[in-house]
Amino acid sequence: MASDTQFDLIVVGAGPGGYGAALRAAKIGMRPACIEREPNPGGICLHAGCIPSKALLESTEHLSFARKQFREQGIVLDNLSFDLGAMMERKRKIVSGLSDSLRQLLLGSGIALISGTARLVSGKEVSVTGADGKRQVYRAESILLAAGSEPAALPFLPFDGKNVIGSTECLGLDSVPKRLGIIGGGYIGLELGSVWARLGAEVTVIEVLPGIAATLDLQVARLLERVLKKEGIRFRMETRLTRAEAGENGVRLFLDSAGGQEEETFDKVLVAVGRKPLTRGLGIEELGIRLDSRGFVAVDRQYRTSVPSVRAIGDMIPGPMLAHKASAEGAAAVECMAGLPGEVDYDAMPSAVYTSPEVGSVGKTEEELKRLKIDYRAGVYPFSGTGRARCLGQTDGFVKMLVHAGSRRILGVHIIGPRASELIAEATFAVRTHMSVEDFRATVHSHPTLSEALHECAALL
């Protein structure tokens, strides 16, 4: 009979990377345990990130569409309004339902769910302190660290949970702030800024760089900024926050830009300058697990740390902080433990921004290809030329395809437009399989669909 404290694999963290790894381990015959300090599995993604933010983005996009486009489609609504409480309750139900389903899936797969705060005792032992303060040590041949990340704070503007907030608090506001300042023009700031701008907040994004969403293809990022400006979001680019004063009635920011030094006051300020790996309290450094210069856990190609029986994935290791990256790494790490050829193709790692229009991206950007001195060809096709987009009333944006000039292999695809987060999957398959643009062009796409924009873009090349 198996021991309640002895497993083949202990996973620390039950987010997408952690629970995905545990499920893969169970599938190939291992006996895994998953330790989670929060009451329910799912991690930040499910409870305070990907899912709740997309629920609010969906609700507010419906509101925005009703305000701006219903009338031209012959739909007349008088006295249009919204109920913020109902939106938040819908979000809560979505999260709760997914969490319950996930718990049932994990337990039904034979995975032991252990509730409490984990700390490494050795390379094969983990101590777990429960809510009651009791401590139990669990053992396994392999340990996988999948604890995720937390918002990065500014040293002179600490989070207070009231006026200076992170993404978690921003997703649960009980009223619409009159003026919302956002420090950082990355994905998180743009998505949450879109939510509250649609609900009536005066949103200002403050970014130290010349443009928003620095990892995107520049042509895409520039159009996204223009469209979001039309939606009412104000941008202050190349502006540095030098000092801040938070009080009961708001937050005063001291800003430095080419125009000189200025002050602005906001009811609430969202600090969205990035996230950092959640390594605190895990006993990582005490065990001798090496971190890199940025505080990420250093791993080899099989996700092994400097203590070989301990591996790490997801936001804890270098690379983009994406839920699907963590999931892929979790499965690959488990396969490596079992002697299988587990790997992740980072050159075909998609990303998405759920603004309106959405952005989907995979592979190399044009800027990267220029920097690498790769001879390429670029094609751009606008959604305004796509019948389905016109019927939807969503014609902002384009598909951009980058192709190697010699081999004709598709190197990157960048989409800004309706349902870009869904359309990017086809492009990811093309990049992953080293598909030529001729093969892509020869693939018939149904009509009328948004995916035809991809086909038409390939036809230009």
C-alpha positions as CSV (number, residue, x, y, z in Angstrom):
1,M,0.0,0.0,0.0
2,A,1.4,3.4,-1.0
3,S,2.4,5.8,1.8
4,D,0.5,9.1,2.2
5,T,3.8,10.9,2.4
6,Q,5.9,9.1,-0.3
7,F,5.4,10.0,-4.0
8,D,7.2,9.6,-7.3
9,L,6.8,13.4,-7.9
10,I,6.0,16.4,-5.7
11,V,4.9,19.5,-7.6
12,V,5.0,22.8,-5.7
13,G,2.3,25.0,-7.1
14,A,-1.1,24.1,-8.7
15,G,-1.2,26.7,-11.5
16,P,-1.2,25.8,-15.2
17,G,2.4,24.6,-15.1
18,G,2.0,22.7,-11.9
19,Y,-1.3,21.0,-12.4
20,G,-0.4,20.3,-16.1
21,A,2.8,18.6,-14.9
22,A,0.9,16.5,-12.3
23,L,-1.7,15.4,-14.9
24,R,1.0,14.4,-17.3
25,A,2.9,12.5,-14.6
26,A,-0.3,10.6,-13.7
27,K,-0.9,9.8,-17.3
28,I,2.5,8.1,-17.8
29,G,2.1,6.1,-14.6
30,M,3.8,8.2,-11.9
31,R,2.3,8.9,-8.5
32,P,2.3,12.7,-8.1
33,A,1.3,15.1,-5.4
34,C,0.6,18.7,-5.9
35,I,1.1,21.3,-3.1
36,E,-0.9,24.5,-3.2
37,R,-0.9,27.2,-0.5
38,E,-4.1,28.8,-1.8
39,P,-7.5,27.1,-0.9
40,N,-8.2,26.1,-4.5
41,P,-6.0,24.9,-7.5
42,G,-5.6,27.0,-10.6
43,G,-2.9,29.5,-9.5
44,I,-2.8,33.2,-10.4
45,C,-3.9,32.5,-13.9
46,L,-7.3,31.1,-12.9
47,H,-7.9,33.2,-9.8
48,A,-6.3,36.6,-10.3
49,G,-5.0,36.8,-13.9
50,C,-5.9,35.2,-17.2
51,I,-9.4,34.1,-16.5
52,P,-10.9,36.9,-14.4
53,S,-9.3,39.6,-16.7
54,K,-10.7,37.9,-19.8
55,A,-14.2,37.7,-18.2
56,L,-14.2,41.5,-17.5
57,L,-12.7,42.2,-20.9
58,E,-15.5,40.2,-22.5
59,S,-18.2,42.0,-20.5
60,T,-16.9,45.5,-21.2
61,E,-16.3,44.8,-24.9
62,H,-20.0,43.9,-25.2
63,L,-20.8,47.2,-23.5
64,S,-18.4,49.1,-25.8
65,F,-19.8,47.4,-28.9
66,A,-23.4,48.2,-27.8
67,R,-22.6,51.8,-27.4
68,K,-20.7,52.3,-30.6
69,Q,-22.0,49.9,-33.2
70,F,-25.4,48.6,-32.3
71,R,-27.2,51.5,-33.9
72,E,-25.5,51.2,-37.3
73,Q,-26.6,47.5,-37.3
74,G,-30.2,48.6,-36.7
75,I,-30.3,47.8,-33.0
76,V,-31.6,50.6,-30.8
77,L,-31.1,50.4,-27.0
78,D,-32.4,53.3,-24.9
79,N,-30.8,54.1,-21.5
80,L,-27.9,51.7,-21.9
81,S,-26.2,51.2,-18.6
82,F,-24.1,48.6,-16.8
83,D,-24.1,46.8,-13.4
84,L,-20.5,46.5,-12.1
85,G,-21.6,44.2,-9.3
86,A,-23.2,41.8,-11.8
87,M,-20.1,41.8,-13.9
88,M,-18.0,41.0,-10.9
89,E,-20.4,38.2,-9.9
90,R,-20.2,36.7,-13.4
91,K,-16.4,36.8,-13.2
92,R,-16.6,35.1,-9.8
93,K,-18.9,32.3,-11.1
94,I,-16.6,31.6,-14.0
95,V,-13.5,31.3,-11.8
96,S,-15.4,29.2,-9.2
97,G,-16.8,26.8,-11.8
98,L,-13.4,26.3,-13.5
99,S,-11.7,25.8,-10.1
100,D,-14.2,23.1,-9.1
101,S,-13.8,21.3,-12.4
102,L,-10.1,21.4,-12.1
103,R,-10.2,20.0,-8.6
104,Q,-12.4,17.1,-9.7
105,L,-10.0,16.5,-12.7
106,L,-6.9,16.3,-10.5
107,L,-8.5,14.1,-7.8
108,G,-10.1,11.9,-10.5
109,S,-6.7,11.4,-12.1
110,G,-5.2,10.1,-8.8
111,I,-3.3,13.2,-7.9
112,A,-2.9,14.0,-4.2
113,L,-3.8,17.6,-3.5
114,I,-1.9,18.9,-0.4
115,S,-3.0,22.2,1.0
116,G,-0.3,24.4,2.7
117,T,2.9,26.3,2.3
118,A,5.8,24.4,0.9
119,R,9.5,24.6,1.8
120,L,12.3,22.5,0.5
121,V,14.0,20.4,3.2
122,S,16.4,18.5,0.8
123,G,16.5,17.6,-2.8
124,K,13.9,14.9,-2.2
125,E,11.9,16.3,0.8
126,V,9.3,19.1,1.1
127,S,7.9,20.4,4.3
128,V,4.3,21.6,4.2
129,T,2.8,23.9,6.9
130,G,-1.0,23.8,6.9
131,A,-3.4,26.5,7.9
132,D,-3.6,25.0,11.3
133,G,0.2,25.5,11.7
134,K,0.9,21.7,11.7
135,R,4.0,20.6,9.7
136,Q,4.3,17.5,7.6
137,V,7.3,16.3,5.5
138,Y,6.7,14.6,2.1
139,R,9.2,12.7,0.1
140,A,9.7,12.0,-3.6
141,E,12.4,11.0,-6.1
142,S,11.7,14.2,-8.0
143,I,10.5,17.7,-7.1
144,L,9.1,20.2,-9.6
145,L,9.0,23.9,-8.6
146,A,6.0,25.6,-10.3
147,A,5.2,28.4,-7.7
148,G,4.7,31.1,-10.4
149,S,5.3,34.8,-10.0
150,E,4.1,37.9,-8.2
151,P,3.8,41.6,-9.3
152,A,7.0,43.6,-9.2
153,A,6.7,46.7,-6.9
154,L,8.4,50.0,-7.3
155,P,10.7,50.9,-4.3
156,F,9.2,54.3,-3.8
157,L,5.6,53.3,-4.5
158,P,4.8,50.2,-2.5
159,F,1.4,48.4,-2.9
160,D,-1.1,49.4,-0.2
161,G,-4.1,47.4,-1.7
162,K,-6.2,50.5,-1.7
163,N,-4.9,53.3,-3.9
164,V,-1.6,51.8,-5.1
165,I,-2.7,48.4,-6.5
166,G,-1.6,45.4,-8.4
167,S,-3.5,43.5,-11.0
168,T,-5.3,41.4,-8.4
169,E,-6.9,44.4,-6.7
170,C,-7.6,46.0,-10.1
171,L,-9.7,43.0,-11.0
172,G,-11.9,43.4,-8.0
173,L,-12.6,47.2,-7.6
174,D,-16.1,47.8,-6.3
175,S,-16.5,51.1,-8.2
176,V,-15.1,52.8,-11.3
177,P,-12.2,55.1,-10.4
178,K,-12.5,58.6,-11.9
179,R,-8.8,58.8,-12.8
180,L,-6.8,55.6,-13.1
181,G,-3.0,55.9,-13.6
182,I,-1.2,52.8,-15.0
183,I,2.6,52.5,-14.6
184,G,3.7,50.3,-17.5
185,G,2.6,49.9,-21.0
186,G,2.8,46.1,-21.2
187,Y,0.0,43.5,-21.7
188,I,-1.3,43.7,-18.2
189,G,-1.6,47.4,-18.1
190,L,-3.2,47.6,-21.6
191,E,-5.8,45.0,-20.9
192,L,-6.8,46.3,-17.5
193,G,-6.7,49.8,-18.8
194,S,-9.1,48.8,-21.5
195,V,-11.6,47.3,-18.9
196,W,-11.8,50.5,-16.8
197,A,-11.7,52.9,-19.8
198,R,-14.8,51.2,-21.2
199,L,-16.5,51.6,-17.9
200,G,-15.8,55.3,-17.8
201,A,-12.5,55.8,-16.1
202,E,-10.0,58.4,-17.3
203,V,-7.1,56.1,-18.0
204,T,-3.5,57.3,-18.4
205,V,-0.7,54.8,-19.2
206,I,2.8,56.0,-18.2
207,E,5.6,54.2,-20.0
208,V,9.4,54.9,-19.9
209,L,9.9,53.4,-23.4
210,P,9.0,55.1,-26.7
211,G,6.2,52.7,-27.4
212,I,3.8,50.2,-25.7
213,A,4.1,46.4,-25.7
214,A,7.8,46.4,-26.4
215,T,7.9,42.7,-27.3
216,L,5.4,43.0,-30.2
217,D,6.3,43.6,-33.8
218,L,6.7,47.4,-34.1
219,Q,4.1,47.8,-36.8
220,V,1.5,46.0,-34.7
221,A,2.4,47.9,-31.5
222,R,2.1,51.3,-33.3
223,L,-1.4,50.5,-34.6
224,L,-2.5,49.1,-31.3
225,E,-1.5,52.4,-29.6
226,R,-3.4,54.5,-32.2
227,V,-6.6,52.4,-31.8
228,L,-6.4,52.5,-28.0
229,K,-6.0,56.3,-28.1
230,K,-9.2,56.5,-30.1
231,E,-10.8,54.3,-27.4
232,G,-10.0,57.0,-24.9
233,I,-6.8,55.8,-23.3
234,R,-4.2,58.5,-22.8
235,F,-0.5,57.6,-23.2
236,R,2.5,59.3,-21.8
237,M,5.5,57.8,-23.5
238,E,9.2,58.2,-22.6
239,T,8.0,59.4,-19.2
240,R,9.8,58.3,-16.0
241,L,8.2,58.2,-12.6
242,T,10.6,59.7,-10.2
243,R,8.6,60.0,-7.0
244,A,5.1,59.4,-5.6
245,E,3.0,60.4,-2.6
246,A,0.1,58.1,-1.7
247,G,-2.6,59.5,0.6
248,E,-6.2,58.8,1.6
249,N,-7.6,60.8,-1.3
250,G,-5.4,59.5,-4.1
251,V,-1.8,59.2,-5.4
252,R,0.3,62.1,-6.6
253,L,2.9,61.1,-9.2
254,F,6.0,63.1,-10.1
255,L,6.9,62.6,-13.7
256,D,10.0,63.4,-15.8
257,S,9.8,63.6,-19.6
258,A,11.2,65.6,-22.5
259,G,8.7,68.3,-21.6
260,G,10.2,68.7,-18.2
261,Q,9.0,67.7,-14.7
262,E,5.3,67.5,-14.0
263,E,2.8,66.2,-11.4
264,E,-0.4,64.2,-11.9
265,T,-2.9,63.0,-9.3
266,F,-4.9,59.8,-9.7
267,D,-7.6,58.2,-7.6
268,K,-5.9,54.9,-8.0
269,V,-2.6,53.8,-9.6
270,L,-2.1,50.3,-11.0
271,V,1.6,49.3,-10.9
272,A,2.1,47.0,-13.9
273,V,5.8,47.1,-14.5
274,G,6.2,43.3,-14.7
275,R,6.3,40.3,-12.5
276,K,9.1,38.5,-10.6
277,P,9.5,34.8,-9.8
278,L,7.9,33.7,-6.5
279,T,10.9,32.1,-4.8
280,R,10.4,33.6,-1.3
281,G,10.2,31.2,1.5
282,L,10.8,28.1,-0.6
283,G,14.2,27.3,0.9
284,I,15.7,27.5,-2.6
285,E,18.9,29.4,-1.8
286,E,19.4,27.5,1.5
287,L,19.4,24.2,-0.5
288,G,22.0,25.6,-2.9
289,I,19.7,26.0,-5.9
290,R,21.3,28.6,-8.2
291,L,19.5,31.8,-9.3
292,D,20.5,33.9,-12.2
293,S,21.3,37.7,-12.0
294,R,17.5,38.6,-12.4
295,G,16.4,36.2,-9.6
296,F,15.1,33.4,-11.9
297,V,15.9,29.8,-11.2
298,A,18.7,28.6,-13.5
299,V,17.8,25.3,-15.3
300,D,19.3,23.2,-18.0
301,R,17.5,21.9,-21.1
302,Q,15.7,19.3,-19.1
303,Y,14.6,21.9,-16.5
304,R,17.0,20.5,-13.8
305,T,18.3,23.0,-11.3
306,S,21.7,22.9,-9.7
307,V,20.2,20.2,-7.4
308,P,19.5,17.6,-10.1
309,S,16.4,16.0,-8.4
310,V,14.8,19.4,-8.3
311,R,13.4,21.0,-11.5
312,A,11.7,24.3,-12.2
313,I,9.3,25.6,-14.8
314,G,7.0,28.5,-15.8
315,D,7.4,32.0,-14.4
316,M,10.2,30.7,-12.0
317,I,12.6,30.3,-14.9
318,P,13.7,32.7,-17.7
319,G,11.4,33.4,-20.7
320,P,8.0,34.9,-21.3
321,M,5.6,34.7,-18.3
322,L,2.8,32.9,-20.1
323,A,0.4,30.3,-18.7
324,H,0.7,28.1,-21.8
325,K,4.5,28.2,-21.7
326,A,4.3,26.9,-18.1
327,S,1.9,24.2,-19.2
328,A,4.2,23.0,-22.0
329,E,7.3,23.1,-19.8
330,G,5.5,21.2,-17.0
331,A,4.7,18.3,-19.4
332,A,8.2,18.4,-21.0
333,A,9.9,18.4,-17.5
334,V,7.9,15.3,-16.5
335,E,8.7,13.5,-19.7
336,C,12.4,14.2,-19.1
337,M,12.1,12.7,-15.6
338,A,10.6,9.5,-17.2
339,G,13.4,9.3,-19.8
340,L,11.2,10.5,-22.6
341,P,12.2,13.2,-25.2
342,G,10.4,16.1,-23.6
343,E,11.0,19.5,-25.2
344,V,9.3,22.9,-25.8
345,D,9.7,24.7,-29.1
346,Y,10.2,28.3,-27.9
347,D,10.5,29.5,-31.5
348,A,6.8,28.7,-31.9
349,M,5.5,30.1,-28.6
350,P,2.4,32.2,-29.3
351,S,1.3,35.2,-27.3
352,A,-1.9,37.3,-27.2
353,V,-3.1,40.6,-26.0
354,Y,-6.8,40.7,-25.3
355,T,-7.4,44.4,-26.0
356,S,-9.8,45.5,-28.8
357,P,-8.6,44.8,-31.4
358,E,-6.8,41.7,-30.1
359,V,-3.2,40.9,-30.9
360,G,-1.8,37.5,-31.6
361,S,1.9,36.9,-32.3
362,V,4.2,33.9,-33.0
363,G,7.8,33.6,-34.2
364,K,10.2,36.3,-35.2
365,T,9.3,40.0,-35.4
366,E,10.5,42.1,-38.3
367,E,12.9,43.9,-35.9
368,E,14.4,40.6,-34.8
369,L,14.9,39.4,-38.4
370,K,16.7,42.7,-39.2
371,R,18.9,42.4,-36.1
372,L,19.8,38.8,-37.0
373,K,20.5,39.9,-40.7
374,I,18.1,37.3,-42.0
375,D,16.9,37.9,-45.6
376,Y,13.1,37.9,-45.4
377,R,10.0,39.0,-47.2
378,A,7.0,40.6,-45.5
379,G,3.3,40.5,-46.5
380,V,0.5,42.6,-44.9
381,Y,-3.2,42.1,-45.5
382,P,-5.8,44.3,-43.9
383,F,-9.0,43.0,-42.2
384,S,-10.9,45.7,-44.1
385,G,-10.5,43.4,-47.1
386,T,-12.1,40.5,-45.4
387,G,-15.9,40.0,-45.7
388,R,-16.4,38.4,-42.3
389,A,-14.6,41.2,-40.6
390,R,-16.8,43.8,-42.3
391,C,-20.0,41.8,-41.3
392,L,-18.7,41.8,-37.7
393,G,-18.1,45.6,-37.9
394,Q,-14.5,45.0,-36.8
395,T,-12.1,46.0,-39.6
396,D,-9.3,47.6,-37.6
397,G,-6.0,45.7,-38.1
398,F,-4.1,43.4,-40.3
399,V,-2.2,40.1,-40.7
400,K,1.5,40.3,-41.2
401,M,3.5,37.3,-42.4
402,L,7.3,37.1,-42.4
403,V,8.9,34.5,-44.8
404,H,12.5,33.5,-45.3
405,A,13.6,34.8,-48.7
406,G,15.4,31.6,-49.7
407,S,13.6,28.6,-48.1
408,R,10.2,30.3,-48.1
409,R,9.7,29.0,-44.6
410,I,7.2,31.0,-42.5
411,L,9.3,32.7,-39.7
412,G,6.7,34.8,-38.0
413,V,3.1,35.8,-38.0
414,H,1.6,38.9,-36.3
415,I,-2.1,39.6,-36.2
416,I,-3.9,42.7,-34.9
417,G,-7.7,42.4,-35.4
418,P,-10.8,40.5,-34.4
419,R,-10.3,37.2,-32.7
420,A,-6.5,37.4,-33.2
421,S,-6.0,35.3,-30.1
422,E,-7.8,32.4,-31.8
423,L,-6.4,32.9,-35.3
424,I,-2.8,32.8,-34.1
425,A,-3.1,29.0,-33.4
426,E,-3.1,28.2,-37.2
427,A,0.0,30.4,-37.6
428,T,1.7,28.7,-34.6
429,F,1.2,25.3,-36.3
430,A,2.7,26.7,-39.5
431,V,5.8,28.1,-37.6
432,R,6.1,24.9,-35.5
433,T,6.1,22.6,-38.6
434,H,8.5,24.8,-40.6
435,M,5.7,25.2,-43.2
436,S,6.4,27.0,-46.4
437,V,4.3,29.9,-47.5
438,E,3.4,27.9,-50.6
439,D,2.0,25.1,-48.5
440,F,0.1,27.6,-46.4
441,R,-1.4,29.2,-49.5
442,A,-2.4,25.9,-50.9
443,T,-4.5,25.1,-47.8
444,V,-8.1,26.0,-48.5
445,H,-9.8,28.3,-46.0
446,S,-13.6,28.4,-45.7
447,H,-15.5,31.5,-46.8
448,P,-16.4,33.9,-45.3
449,T,-14.1,33.7,-42.3
450,L,-11.6,35.8,-40.5
451,S,-8.9,33.1,-41.2
452,E,-9.1,34.1,-44.9
453,A,-7.0,37.1,-43.9
454,L,-4.1,34.7,-43.2
455,H,-4.7,33.0,-46.6
456,E,-4.8,36.3,-48.4
457,C,-1.6,37.5,-46.7
458,A,0.2,34.3,-47.8
459,A,-1.0,34.9,-51.3
460,L,0.8,38.3,-51.3
461,L,4.1,36.4,-50.8
